[in-house]
Amino acid sequence: MLQNERVARKKFALFYICNTSFFRKIHSYPRFSHTI
């Protein structure tokens, strides 16, 4: 069960990092954010 928790944490960390970087890109481009 410990290995499954580690894998889940890694997946969640990657997902969180991808989301934060994506939102930062949107915030850096206001015109792009208005289109979405």
N, C-alpha and C positions, 0 to 999 in steps of 0.2 A: 504493500500500500504506500510505503514511503516513496518508491520509485514513481508511482502514478502521480503522487502529489508534486514531485519535482518536475515531471513532464508538464503537468497542468500549469504550474507556476511559470515555467519557461514559455509556454504558449501564451499565457496571459500577459507576460512581460513583453513579448514580441508584439502582440496585438495592441497593447497599450502604447508602446513606443511608436508603432506605425500610425496609430490614431493621433497622437500628440504631434508628430511631424507633419501629418496631413493637415491638421487644423492650423498649425503654424504657417504652412504655405498659404492656406486660404486667407488667414488674417494678414499676411504680408501682401497679398494681392486683393485689395478691396473690390476692384471691378469683377474679379473672378468669383468672389463670394456673392456678389449681387446676382450673378447669372444663376447660381444655385439657390 
